[in-house]
Amino acid sequence: MSEEFKTVDPKLNGKEISLKWGTTMYHTPQDDMNRPLNFDAAVKFTRVNLAVGYEIAQENARPRWNANDFFLEKFGQK
């Protein structure tokens, strides 16, 4: 299993759970604050994103898109 979908419980398939949520819940009327929220996971997610942003901000060079990247094609400066 890909490390990016690793779950704490090895009996759970993180990729399957993530893909199912992304296709059935994300940006739908059911995707609201009445859903249960795992605050411990939210804290870890926030800390990782802060660390990534901080590391990028400390670099001398600005980040660049990879050649032929979808986001470069869609959002890159032309």
Summary of the structure (lengths in Angstrom):
residues: 78
radius of gyration: 16.7
end to end distance: 37.7
largest distance: 46.4
contacts: 118
relative contact order: 0.06
helix: 51%
strand: 0%
